[in-house]
Amino acid sequence: MGDWVDVVLLDDDSELADRAIRQLRRGLAEHEIETRAVEATAPARSKGDVAAVNAVAIALGGAGGMVPVLITILRDWLGRRVAPQRVRMTIGDETIELEAASPQQQQQVLEAFLRRHEEG
């Protein structure tokens, strides 16, 4: 089995965050991309009240041809996020956090991040 990317949505509104993660899971299921629930906690540097955390793990194992599809799904999903939502993605020991980046910047960072872990 290959890597998993953990996608964590940090939001002060737990109901909105839960709905957003369910929306992401549906998009992934439509493309038969394997997911699993993950336990995640808000980072210590969270501002104000403890942020609600919703997360999903997405399989990258054997996904060589699936990485472009995953990039498209995540890019579209990220485009629907609103401030102050933050999205954190982790593969192994590497983590990126997307918050105030433009859609183009998010796409570039996301694509570079996932392609570094693509199985050749």
VEXMI-34276 format. One line per field, with one value per residue (C-alpha): residue in three letters; z, y, x. Coordinates in Angstrom, 2 decimals, padded with zeros to 5 digits. Example, Ala and Ser with C-alpha at 12.3 -4.5 7.8 and 13.67 -1.06 7.14 Angstrom:
<sites>
residuo: c(ALA / SER)
up: c(007.80 / 007.14)
north: c(-004.50 / -001.06)
east: c(012.30 / 013.67)
</sites>
This chain:
<sites>
residuo: c(MET / GLY / ASP / TRP / VAL / ASP / VAL / VAL / LEU / LEU / ASP / ASP / ASP / SER / GLU / LEU / ALA / ASP / ARG / ALA / ILE / ARG / GLN / LEU / ARG / ARG / GLY / LEU / ALA / GLU / HIS / GLU / ILE / GLU / THR / ARG / ALA / VAL / GLU / ALA / THR / ALA / PRO / ALA / ARG / SER / LYS / GLY / ASP / VAL / ALA / ALA / VAL / ASN / ALA / VAL / ALA / ILE / ALA / LEU / GLY / GLY / ALA / GLY / GLY / MET / VAL / PRO / VAL / LEU / ILE / THR / ILE / LEU / ARG / ASP / TRP / LEU / GLY / ARG / ARG / VAL / ALA / PRO / GLN / ARG / VAL / ARG / MET / THR / ILE / GLY / ASP / GLU / THR / ILE / GLU / LEU / GLU / ALA / ALA / SER / PRO / GLN / GLN / GLN / GLN / GLN / VAL / LEU / GLU / ALA / PHE / LEU / ARG / ARG / HIS / GLU / GLU / GLY)
up: c(000.00 / -000.80 / 000.93 / 002.26 / 002.21 / 005.31 / 004.50 / 007.56 / 007.41 / 010.30 / 010.84 / 013.82 / 012.59 / 013.06 / 011.11 / 008.03 / 008.29 / 008.57 / 005.52 / 003.53 / 004.34 / 003.38 / 000.10 / -000.52 / 000.29 / -002.24 / -004.95 / -004.22 / -004.16 / -007.61 / -008.91 / -006.78 / -004.80 / -001.48 / 001.70 / 005.42 / 008.52 / 010.46 / 013.95 / 013.92 / 016.45 / 016.02 / 016.00 / 019.14 / 017.28 / 016.46 / 016.98 / 019.45 / 020.38 / 019.54 / 015.89 / 014.81 / 012.97 / 010.26 / 008.31 / 005.72 / 004.53 / 000.78 / -000.66 / -003.00 / -003.24 / -006.82 / -007.82 / -010.49 / -012.99 / -010.26 / -009.00 / -011.78 / -010.96 / -007.25 / -007.99 / -009.96 / -007.22 / -004.45 / -006.52 / -007.16 / -003.53 / -002.30 / -004.61 / -002.69 / 000.73 / 002.42 / 004.94 / 007.72 / 006.69 / 006.54 / 004.84 / 006.01 / 004.01 / 005.29 / 003.55 / 005.82 / 007.58 / 005.12 / 005.72 / 003.80 / 004.89 / 002.42 / 003.74 / 002.06 / -001.23 / -004.53 / -006.44 / -008.81 / -005.92 / -004.21 / -007.40 / -007.86 / -004.24 / -004.23 / -007.51 / -006.49 / -003.08 / -004.48 / -007.38 / -005.00 / -003.54 / -006.80 / -007.43 / -010.70)
north: c(000.00 / 003.48 / 006.78 / 008.47 / 012.21 / 013.48 / 016.45 / 018.47 / 021.32 / 023.79 / 025.97 / 027.64 / 026.29 / 022.51 / 022.02 / 023.81 / 021.96 / 018.59 / 019.42 / 020.42 / 017.17 / 015.15 / 017.07 / 016.17 / 012.49 / 012.40 / 013.86 / 011.30 / 008.42 / 009.44 / 008.71 / 005.56 / 007.06 / 005.24 / 007.27 / 006.62 / 008.63 / 010.07 / 011.42 / 014.97 / 017.74 / 021.48 / 022.84 / 024.53 / 027.84 / 027.99 / 031.49 / 032.21 / 029.31 / 025.82 / 025.31 / 022.45 / 019.84 / 017.58 / 015.30 / 012.56 / 010.40 / 009.82 / 006.82 / 007.61 / 003.98 / 002.87 / 006.10 / 007.09 / 007.90 / 009.10 / 011.97 / 014.35 / 013.44 / 013.97 / 017.35 / 018.40 / 017.25 / 018.98 / 022.16 / 022.43 / 021.66 / 024.23 / 026.81 / 026.49 / 027.07 / 030.42 / 032.39 / 031.69 / 028.03 / 026.57 / 023.32 / 021.31 / 018.35 / 015.83 / 012.99 / 011.16 / 013.80 / 016.59 / 019.07 / 022.05 / 024.48 / 026.42 / 029.48 / 032.84 / 031.73 / 032.63 / 029.76 / 029.68 / 029.56 / 026.83 / 024.76 / 025.10 / 024.19 / 021.32 / 019.85 / 020.07 / 018.53 / 015.56 / 014.91 / 014.61 / 011.59 / 010.11 / 006.53 / 006.22)
east: c(000.00 / 001.27 / 001.01 / -002.10 / -002.68 / -004.46 / -006.69 / -007.70 / -010.19 / -009.90 / -012.93 / -014.61 / -017.96 / -017.91 / -021.14 / -019.78 / -016.48 / -018.25 / -020.40 / -017.30 / -015.47 / -018.57 / -018.65 / -015.00 / -015.65 / -018.52 / -016.29 / -013.59 / -016.11 / -017.38 / -013.87 / -013.49 / -010.61 / -010.26 / -010.69 / -010.72 / -011.50 / -008.58 / -008.19 / -006.92 / -006.55 / -006.42 / -002.87 / -001.63 / -001.34 / -005.07 / -006.41 / -009.19 / -011.41 / -010.30 / -011.11 / -013.31 / -011.32 / -012.66 / -010.39 / -010.20 / -007.31 / -007.04 / -005.17 / -002.30 / -001.12 / -000.80 / -002.46 / 000.05 / -002.69 / -005.03 / -002.87 / -004.03 / -007.66 / -007.00 / -005.39 / -008.49 / -010.88 / -008.92 / -008.43 / -012.17 / -012.97 / -010.44 / -012.00 / -015.27 / -013.68 / -014.25 / -012.21 / -011.40 / -011.26 / -007.78 / -006.84 / -003.83 / -002.50 / 000.02 / 001.84 / 004.26 / 006.35 / 005.58 / 002.75 / 001.41 / -001.28 / -003.39 / -005.15 / -004.80 / -003.27 / -004.90 / -006.55 / -003.56 / -001.08 / -003.11 / -003.11 / 000.66 / 001.44 / -001.05 / 000.20 / 003.87 / 003.10 / 001.15 / 003.52 / 006.49 / 004.73 / 003.44 / 004.51 / 006.29)
</sites>
